[in-house]
Amino acid sequence: MEKADKLTPIDSPTNLKDSYNRIARKLRISLTDKCNMKCIYCMPTGNIKWINNKEILNFTEITRIVSILSELGITKIRLTGGEPLLRPSLDALIRDLIKIENIETISMTTNGFLLEENINQLKLAGLNSLNISLDTFKEERFRTLNGISNLNKVLRGIRKARELGIKIKINTVIIRDWNDDEIINFVKFARNMDLTVRFIEFMPLDGSGIWNYNLVMSKREIIKIIESNFQNVITLDKTNYSASDPATIYNFEDKIGKIGFISSITEPFCSKCDRIRLTSDGRLLNCLFEKEGYDLKQMIRNTKATDQELRKYIIKCYKMKPEGIIELIRINHLRPTLNLMHTIGG
C-alpha cells in the first residue's frame, strides 16, 4: 500500500470542512450490506438485491482510505453494516485500523446476535465500545420487529460484553404503538445494567416503507413518560456533553444508568454534524440522506489514484456536504425510504 505522503500546509486537517463550516472528525464504515435480521425500520420487504462480494471494499482498501482520512482530521471510527459481525476476520481489520496514526477509538454498531461468540477476540483486537440495537424485551415482538427469534442470545451477548468491561450503548428505535409501551422497561434496563440506553426517533430510512410522522415518538414525549414513573428526575449529563454528539445524554440523581435521545426528526442536529460515511461498496457519503455519494473504489481500482489524488478528491467532495435532514423537514419533503439504512451504515 502506498504510504500517504506528508501533508502540506494547504492540506491541513482543518481543510476537511464543508460550506457550512462543519469539520469532519468521525467516520462510519459499513463493512457489508448483509444482515442476519430483517428489522422493520431498516430492511426492504421482499427479495433484497445484495451487493456482489467482489464490489465490497477489502480490508487493505479500507485501511488505505482510513489512513488518508486520518491525515484530514478523522480520529474516531465506527464499524457498521448491515451487520458488521457477518464480515469474516473482523478482528484483523480492527488491529490494522487501531495502528493508524491519529485514530483514537474503534467502536462498532451491531444487532448483538453474534456478539456472545465474538466479543472476546474483538476486545483483544482493540475494540473500544459497542452500540447495540435492541428494541424490545418481548420474544414475540422481537421476532415481529427483527424477523428472527432468540432475544435471549442478544441479551447474553450484552451481558458478556458488559462483564468484559466494554463500554456499551443500547440503541432503541421507539415506534408509536409498536414498542412505546416498553420505554420504562428500557429505563430499568439502563439502571439495572448501569449502561446507556439511547432512544432514537424513527427516521424515514426504512426499506419497508411504513414510516410516517405519526409513528415518531418525540424526545419530549419519552421524557414525560420517564419522569412520570421515576422520582429521581433526569438531568443533562454535562460532564460528557459534546456539541457534535448526535445524542443528548441525561443522568439520574443517583448516577446509576444513563438515558440518551437522538432526536433527528423533532430536534435536528445537522448544524453540528461531524460525521462522514464509507459504504461497503466504496462510496463516500457526507450525509445519511445522500443517494449516490462519491465513488472512492472506482478511483482506487480503476484509475489507480495516488493517495494525494484521493485526498484532494475527498476534500472537494466534503465541501459539497448538504445541509441535512433539517432541509428536508423545512421543505416538507420527508417520506418513507428516503434512503436504505442497510446500505449506508448507522
LINTA-V658763 format. One record per residue. N is the residue number from 1. RES is the residue in three letters. PHI is phi as a letter, one per 30 degrees, with the letter a starting at -180 (* if undefined). Layout:
# LINTA-V658763
n:N res:RES phi:PHI
n:N res:RES phi:PHI
This chain:
# LINTA-V658763
n:1 res:MET phi:*
n:2 res:GLU phi:d
n:3 res:LYS phi:d
n:4 res:ALA phi:e
n:5 res:ASP phi:d
n:6 res:LYS phi:e
n:7 res:LEU phi:d
n:8 res:THR phi:c
n:9 res:PRO phi:e
n:10 res:ILE phi:d
n:11 res:ASP phi:c
n:12 res:SER phi:d
n:13 res:PRO phi:e
n:14 res:THR phi:d
n:15 res:ASN phi:d
n:16 res:LEU phi:d
n:17 res:LYS phi:b
n:18 res:ASP phi:c
n:19 res:SER phi:d
n:20 res:TYR phi:c
n:21 res:ASN phi:i
n:22 res:ARG phi:d
n:23 res:ILE phi:c
n:24 res:ALA phi:d
n:25 res:ARG phi:b
n:26 res:LYS phi:b
n:27 res:LEU phi:b
n:28 res:ARG phi:c
n:29 res:ILE phi:c
n:30 res:SER phi:d
n:31 res:LEU phi:c
n:32 res:THR phi:a
n:33 res:ASP phi:c
n:34 res:LYS phi:d
n:35 res:CYS phi:b
n:36 res:ASN phi:c
n:37 res:MET phi:b
n:38 res:LYS phi:b
n:39 res:CYS phi:d
n:40 res:ILE phi:d
n:41 res:TYR phi:c
n:42 res:CYS phi:b
n:43 res:MET phi:d
n:44 res:PRO phi:d
n:45 res:THR phi:d
n:46 res:GLY phi:i
n:47 res:ASN phi:d
n:48 res:ILE phi:c
n:49 res:LYS phi:c
n:50 res:TRP phi:d
n:51 res:ILE phi:d
n:52 res:ASN phi:d
n:53 res:ASN phi:e
n:54 res:LYS phi:d
n:55 res:GLU phi:c
n:56 res:ILE phi:d
n:57 res:LEU phi:d
n:58 res:ASN phi:d
n:59 res:PHE phi:d
n:60 res:THR phi:d
n:61 res:GLU phi:d
n:62 res:ILE phi:d
n:63 res:THR phi:d
n:64 res:ARG phi:d
n:65 res:ILE phi:d
n:66 res:VAL phi:d
n:67 res:SER phi:d
n:68 res:ILE phi:d
n:69 res:LEU phi:d
n:70 res:SER phi:d
n:71 res:GLU phi:d
n:72 res:LEU phi:c
n:73 res:GLY phi:j
n:74 res:ILE phi:d
n:75 res:THR phi:b
n:76 res:LYS phi:b
n:77 res:ILE phi:c
n:78 res:ARG phi:b
n:79 res:LEU phi:c
n:80 res:THR phi:b
n:81 res:GLY phi:b
n:82 res:GLY phi:h
n:83 res:GLU phi:c
n:84 res:PRO phi:d
n:85 res:LEU phi:d
n:86 res:LEU phi:d
n:87 res:ARG phi:d
n:88 res:PRO phi:d
n:89 res:SER phi:h
n:90 res:LEU phi:d
n:91 res:ASP phi:d
n:92 res:ALA phi:d
n:93 res:LEU phi:d
n:94 res:ILE phi:e
n:95 res:ARG phi:d
n:96 res:ASP phi:d
n:97 res:LEU phi:d
n:98 res:ILE phi:d
n:99 res:LYS phi:d
n:100 res:ILE phi:d
n:101 res:GLU phi:e
n:102 res:ASN phi:i
n:103 res:ILE phi:d
n:104 res:GLU phi:c
n:105 res:THR phi:b
n:106 res:ILE phi:b
n:107 res:SER phi:b
n:108 res:MET phi:b
n:109 res:THR phi:c
n:110 res:THR phi:b
n:111 res:ASN phi:d
n:112 res:GLY phi:i
n:113 res:PHE phi:d
n:114 res:LEU phi:c
n:115 res:LEU phi:d
n:116 res:GLU phi:e
n:117 res:GLU phi:d
n:118 res:ASN phi:c
n:119 res:ILE phi:d
n:120 res:ASN phi:e
n:121 res:GLN phi:d
n:122 res:LEU phi:d
n:123 res:LYS phi:d
n:124 res:LEU phi:d
n:125 res:ALA phi:d
n:126 res:GLY phi:k
n:127 res:LEU phi:d
n:128 res:ASN phi:c
n:129 res:SER phi:a
n:130 res:LEU phi:b
n:131 res:ASN phi:c
n:132 res:ILE phi:c
n:133 res:SER phi:d
n:134 res:LEU phi:a
n:135 res:ASP phi:c
n:136 res:THR phi:a
n:137 res:PHE phi:c
n:138 res:LYS phi:c
n:139 res:GLU phi:e
n:140 res:GLU phi:d
n:141 res:ARG phi:d
n:142 res:PHE phi:e
n:143 res:ARG phi:d
n:144 res:THR phi:d
n:145 res:LEU phi:d
n:146 res:ASN phi:c
n:147 res:GLY phi:i
n:148 res:ILE phi:a
n:149 res:SER phi:c
n:150 res:ASN phi:i
n:151 res:LEU phi:e
n:152 res:ASN phi:d
n:153 res:LYS phi:d
n:154 res:VAL phi:d
n:155 res:LEU phi:d
n:156 res:ARG phi:d
n:157 res:GLY phi:d
n:158 res:ILE phi:d
n:159 res:ARG phi:d
n:160 res:LYS phi:d
n:161 res:ALA phi:d
n:162 res:ARG phi:d
n:163 res:GLU phi:d
n:164 res:LEU phi:d
n:165 res:GLY phi:i
n:166 res:ILE phi:d
n:167 res:LYS phi:d
n:168 res:ILE phi:b
n:169 res:LYS phi:b
n:170 res:ILE phi:c
n:171 res:ASN phi:c
n:172 res:THR phi:b
n:173 res:VAL phi:d
n:174 res:ILE phi:c
n:175 res:ILE phi:c
n:176 res:ARG phi:e
n:177 res:ASP phi:i
n:178 res:TRP phi:c
n:179 res:ASN phi:b
n:180 res:ASP phi:d
n:181 res:ASP phi:d
n:182 res:GLU phi:c
n:183 res:ILE phi:e
n:184 res:ILE phi:d
n:185 res:ASN phi:d
n:186 res:PHE phi:d
n:187 res:VAL phi:d
n:188 res:LYS phi:d
n:189 res:PHE phi:d
n:190 res:ALA phi:e
n:191 res:ARG phi:d
n:192 res:ASN phi:d
n:193 res:MET phi:c
n:194 res:ASP phi:h
n:195 res:LEU phi:b
n:196 res:THR phi:c
n:197 res:VAL phi:c
n:198 res:ARG phi:c
n:199 res:PHE phi:d
n:200 res:ILE phi:c
n:201 res:GLU phi:d
n:202 res:PHE phi:d
n:203 res:MET phi:c
n:204 res:PRO phi:d
n:205 res:LEU phi:b
n:206 res:ASP phi:c
n:207 res:GLY phi:d
n:208 res:SER phi:d
n:209 res:GLY phi:i
n:210 res:ILE phi:c
n:211 res:TRP phi:d
n:212 res:ASN phi:a
n:213 res:TYR phi:d
n:214 res:ASN phi:d
n:215 res:LEU phi:d
n:216 res:VAL phi:d
n:217 res:MET phi:c
n:218 res:SER phi:d
n:219 res:LYS phi:e
n:220 res:ARG phi:d
n:221 res:GLU phi:d
n:222 res:ILE phi:d
n:223 res:ILE phi:d
n:224 res:LYS phi:d
n:225 res:ILE phi:d
n:226 res:ILE phi:d
n:227 res:GLU phi:d
n:228 res:SER phi:d
n:229 res:ASN phi:c
n:230 res:PHE phi:b
n:231 res:GLN phi:d
n:232 res:ASN phi:d
n:233 res:VAL phi:d
n:234 res:ILE phi:d
n:235 res:THR phi:b
n:236 res:LEU phi:e
n:237 res:ASP phi:d
n:238 res:LYS phi:d
n:239 res:THR phi:d
n:240 res:ASN phi:c
n:241 res:TYR phi:d
n:242 res:SER phi:b
n:243 res:ALA phi:d
n:244 res:SER phi:d
n:245 res:ASP phi:d
n:246 res:PRO phi:d
n:247 res:ALA phi:c
n:248 res:THR phi:c
n:249 res:ILE phi:c
n:250 res:TYR phi:b
n:251 res:ASN phi:c
n:252 res:PHE phi:c
n:253 res:GLU phi:e
n:254 res:ASP phi:d
n:255 res:LYS phi:i
n:256 res:ILE phi:c
n:257 res:GLY phi:i
n:258 res:LYS phi:b
n:259 res:ILE phi:b
n:260 res:GLY phi:b
n:261 res:PHE phi:b
n:262 res:ILE phi:c
n:263 res:SER phi:c
n:264 res:SER phi:d
n:265 res:ILE phi:c
n:266 res:THR phi:c
n:267 res:GLU phi:b
n:268 res:PRO phi:e
n:269 res:PHE phi:c
n:270 res:CYS phi:e
n:271 res:SER phi:d
n:272 res:LYS phi:c
n:273 res:CYS phi:d
n:274 res:ASP phi:b
n:275 res:ARG phi:c
n:276 res:ILE phi:b
n:277 res:ARG phi:b
n:278 res:LEU phi:c
n:279 res:THR phi:d
n:280 res:SER phi:d
n:281 res:ASP phi:c
n:282 res:GLY phi:i
n:283 res:ARG phi:c
n:284 res:LEU phi:d
n:285 res:LEU phi:c
n:286 res:ASN phi:d
n:287 res:CYS phi:a
n:288 res:LEU phi:e
n:289 res:PHE phi:c
n:290 res:GLU phi:d
n:291 res:LYS phi:d
n:292 res:GLU phi:d
n:293 res:GLY phi:i
n:294 res:TYR phi:b
n:295 res:ASP phi:d
n:296 res:LEU phi:d
n:297 res:LYS phi:d
n:298 res:GLN phi:d
n:299 res:MET phi:d
n:300 res:ILE phi:d
n:301 res:ARG phi:d
n:302 res:ASN phi:c
n:303 res:THR phi:c
n:304 res:LYS phi:h
n:305 res:ALA phi:d
n:306 res:THR phi:d
n:307 res:ASP phi:d
n:308 res:GLN phi:d
n:309 res:GLU phi:d
n:310 res:LEU phi:d
n:311 res:ARG phi:d
n:312 res:LYS phi:d
n:313 res:TYR phi:d
n:314 res:ILE phi:d
n:315 res:ILE phi:e
n:316 res:LYS phi:d
n:317 res:CYS phi:d
n:318 res:TYR phi:d
n:319 res:LYS phi:d
n:320 res:MET phi:c
n:321 res:LYS phi:e
n:322 res:PRO phi:d
n:323 res:GLU phi:d
n:324 res:GLY phi:j
n:325 res:ILE phi:d
n:326 res:ILE phi:d
n:327 res:GLU phi:d
n:328 res:LEU phi:d
n:329 res:ILE phi:d
n:330 res:ARG phi:d
n:331 res:ILE phi:c
n:332 res:ASN phi:h
n:333 res:HIS phi:c
n:334 res:LEU phi:d
n:335 res:ARG phi:a
n:336 res:PRO phi:e
n:337 res:THR phi:h
n:338 res:LEU phi:e
n:339 res:ASN phi:a
n:340 res:LEU phi:c
n:341 res:MET phi:e
n:342 res:HIS phi:d
n:343 res:THR phi:c
n:344 res:ILE phi:c
n:345 res:GLY phi:j
n:346 res:GLY phi:d
